[in-house]
Amino acid sequence: MTQIQTLLNDLFFWFSNIWTWMIEHPGLLIFLAMGALIPAGFWLWLYYRQVYMDKEDKKWMIVTFFCGIFAVLPVLGVNYLLKTFANFELINFVEDATLAQRIPLVILGFMIMGGLEEYAKFVIVRGVNDKQQAFNRVADGIEYAVAGALGFAFIENLAYFAVAAQEYSEGPINFVALMSDSTFIQIVIARNMGTMLVHTLFSGFLGYYYGKAKILGLQAEISEKKKLRKYLLVKGVKARVKRLRMIWDNRKFPVPRAIHIKQDELIAEGLMVAIVLHATYNSLLHLDVSYLIAPLIIGEFALIMHELHLEKNLLVYDLEKVERTEIRKELEKSVE
């Protein structure tokens, strides 16, 4: 109990110090927030314009972006706990290792931290979008995952900029001096143009698998409803149309357990792909072989754009449309 109280007190003072700093520098906070938000908006617009999205899709994409901000909380929490109670920081741990130990340590460490970040982002994206009816294409999975990743990257960049502003400012913070500091400007450009992009790519691949899993469930639901329709409408079509409508309106229509297992397998596969890509990027960056990063990013970006424009990923699986079409056909048969 004492350890829990100590943890809660430490967390309280941690957040209290952050809040105090924000109050003391409101102008800087707004300035840095806009510096992180504008590029995030650009990347969101860039991905959004790749495929047609109706009003409902746009709304959920924006909601996912702002909810993605909260994905940073578990990552910060784990880092804080490791630093406070285990005196462990991944970067310091890796730098203190010998050259022979460094490569496996870098890969293992970034696999763990990359996995935590990707899973945190995915939990938010799935929690926001899993039940909403506008999610009916594989491409939607990519778009929503990208939006959540940008929300995460926005708040992460804001934190980096705040730390950099404190580090490179001497005495009272001077905006002109800060903006003329080449190191600070390099950090801003690298984080906004590089880090934000790679966050969208890692999550975009996971979103692709998530979209496939979602559509697999919709296909199974449509198939099961068609089977039940044939069973219910063998005789007396008109008398059973009302009951059929009630069945279709049930959004928790049961699908075979094998479908749920397959969905989980697809999501797990996508999560592993995202973690490996994330760890690879961070490892190359830390091991000073950044010249390998550019072709990696270009290839990933081209692949994500290809999947966003692929016809099969844009195919809409609309349960309500299926409902209207099938019931109309049965009514037409009954009239004949």
N, C-alpha and C positions, 0 to 999 in steps of 0.2 A: 504493500500500500504506500509506503514511504517513497519507493522508486517512482510509482505512478504520479504521486503528488509533485515530486521533483521534476518529472517530465512535463507535467502540465504547467508548472511555474515557469520552466525554461521556455516552453512554447509561447506562453503569455508574454514574457519579456521580449522574446524574439519578434513577435508580431507587433508589440508595443513600440519597439525601437524603429521598425520599418514605418509604422504609422506616424511616429513623431517626425521622422526624416521627411516623409511625404508632406506633412503640414508645414514644415519649415521651408520647403522648396516647391510650392505649388506651381509656380511658373515653369520651372524646370521639368516637373512631372508632366505637365500638359505638353510641353515641347517634345519630350522624349516619347510620350504616348503617341503623339501625331507622327513622329518619325518612325514608329513601329507599325502604326495602324494604316498609314497611306500605302506602304508597300504590300501589306497584307491584303488590302482592298484591291490592289492591282492584280496580285496573283489570283485572288478569288474571282475577279472579273475575267481574267484570262481563261481559267478553267471553265467558268460558267458559260462563256460564249461558244464553247466547242460543240455543245449539243443543245437542242431545243429543250427549254424547260418552261413549263406553264407556271401560273401564279403560285400554285400550291408548292411546286418544287422549289421556287425561289425563296418562299417563306421558310421552308424547312432547311434550306441551305444556310440562310442567315442565322437561324436559330442554332443550328449545329456549330457554326463558327463561334458564336458567343459562349455556347456551352463547352466548347473545346478548351476554353480558358481554364476551366476547373480541372482539366486533366493534369495540370502542372502540380496540383496539391499533393497527390501521393508521391510524385517524384521528389518534390522538395522535402516532404516528410521523411522519406527513406534516407535521403542524403543528410538531412539534419540529424536523424537518429544515429547514423553511422559515425558522423563527425563528432557528435556530443558524447555518446556512450562508448564507442569503440575507438575513438580518435583515428578514424579511418577516412582517408580521402583517396579516391581511385587514382587521380593524377599523381599525387605525391608517392603513392605506393608503387606505381609503375616506374616513376623516375628514379626511385631508390633501388630498383632491381638492377641486376647485372644485364648486360646486353643479351646474353643467351636466354635469360629468363623473361626479358621484356616482351618479345613478340607473343608468346602464349598468354602472358599476363594481360597484355593489351587486348587481345582477341577475347579472352574469357571475361575480362572486366566489362568491355563494351558490349558483349553479348548480353550480360546481365542487365546493365543499365539501359541498353537499347531495348531490350525486351520489356523492361518496366515501362519505359516511355511509350512504346508502341501499344502495349496492352492497355495502359491508362487511356490513351487516345481512343482506342477501339471500344472500350467499355462505355465511354461517353457517347460515341457515334451510334453504337447499337442501342443504348438506352433511349436516345432521342428519336431514332428513326425506325426501329424494328416493327412497330405496330402501325405506322402511318400509311395510309392508302396510296399516297403519291409515289411510294417506293415500289416501282413495278418494272424496272429495267436494270440490267447488269451495270450499265453506265451510271445509274443513280448511286450505286454503291461506291463507285470511284469518286463521284462528285461530293457526296456527303463526307466520305473519309478525308478528302482533301480539305473540305471546309473545317472539319474538326482539327486537322493538323495545323491549319493556318491560325486558328484560335490559340492553340497551344504555342505555336512559334511566336505569335504576337506578344503574349505575356512573357515568354522566355526572353525575347529580344529586349523588351522593356526593362527587365531585370539586368540584363547584360549592359545596356546603355547607362542605367543608373549607376552601376558599379564603376563603369568606365569613366563616367562624368565625375564621380568622387575622386577617382584615382588621378585623372589628368587635370583636375582643377586645383589651383593653389589658392587657399583662402576663400573668400566669397566667390560663388560661382559666377563667372563672366561668360555670357553666351557667345560674345564675339571671339574671345580667346578659345573657348571650347570648340567652336566651329572652325577655327583656324588651326587646330591641333591635328596634324596629319594622321597620327596614330588613332585618334578617336574617329576620324572620318573613315579610315580604313576598316575599323571595327563595324561601323554603321553599314557601310556598303557590303562588306562580307556577310554580315548577319542577314541583311535584308534581301540581297540578291542570291546568296549562296545557301545559307542555312534554311531560310524559309522554303526555297525551292526543293531542297533535298527532303525536308520534312513532308512536303506534299507528295514526293515520289515514293518514299517508304510507305506512307499510309495509303497512297493510291493503289499500290499493289495489293495491300491487305483489303482495301475497298473492293477491288476487282473480285477477289475470292468471296468476300462477303456478299457482293451483288449476285454472284453465281449461286451461293447458298440460299439467298432470299428467293431468287427466281425458281430454284429447284422446288422450294416449298410451295410457291404459287402454282407451279405446274402440277404438282401432286394434288393440291387442293382442287384445282379445276378438274383434274382427272377423276378424283373421288366423287365430286359433285355430279359429274356426268354419269358415272356408274349408278349413283343413287337415283338420279333422275330417271334412268331407264327402268330401275326397279319400281319406283313409285308410279310411273306413268304407263304401266302396261295396260291398264284399263281406267276409264273415267278420268280423262285428262283434265277436263274443266274443274271437276271436283277437287283435284289434287294440286292445282296450280297455286292456290293460296298456301298450302302446306309447303310446297316447293319453295315459294318466296321466303317463307320463314326460315327454311333450312339454309338458303343462300345468304340470308341476312346475318346468320351466325358466323361471326368472324373467327371464332375459335373452332372451326370445323376440323375434326380429327383427321390426321394424315398418318400413313403407316410409320411405325417406329424406325424402320430402315431409312426413311427419308431424313428424319431428325439426326440419325447417326451420320449419314452422308453430309448433311449440312455442317455438323460439328467438325467433321474431318476436313472439309473445305476451308473452314475458318481457321483451324489449327495449321493447315498448310500455308495459308496466306500469312498468318502471324509469324510463322517460321521464316518465310521469304522476307518479310519486312524486317525482322530482327537481324537476319544475316546481312542484308543490305545496309542496315543502320550500323551494325558493328564493323562492317568492311569500310564504310566511309570514315567513321571515327578512327579506326585503326590506321588507315592510310594517312589521315591528317596528322595523327600523333607521331607516326613513325617517319615523318618528314619525307614522304614520297607522294606529295600532293599533286605531282605531274600526272599521276595515274587517276586522279579524281575526275578531271574534266571529261575524258572519254566515257567513264562510268556514268556520270550524270547525263551526258548527252544521249547515251544509249538508253538509259532508263526513261528519260523524258520522251524520247521518240516512241518507245514502246507504250507508255501511258497514253500518248496522243493517238497512237494507232488503235488501242483498245477503245478509246472514247469515240472513235469514228467508225468502228467496226459495226456493220449492219446488224449482226446477231446480238450485239450488246445493246443496241437501241430498240430492239423489238419489245413492244409493250405487252405485258401480261396483266390485263385489266379484268379483275373478277366481276366488277359491276357490268362491264361491257359483255362479258360472257353470259352473265345472268340475263340481261335484256335480250340477247340474241337467242339463247336457248329457249327461254320462255315464249318468245314471239313465235319461234318455229313450232313449238308444241301447240300453241293456240291456233296457228294456221292449220295444223293437221287436224285439230279437233273440229274446226269449222268445215273442213272438207268432208 
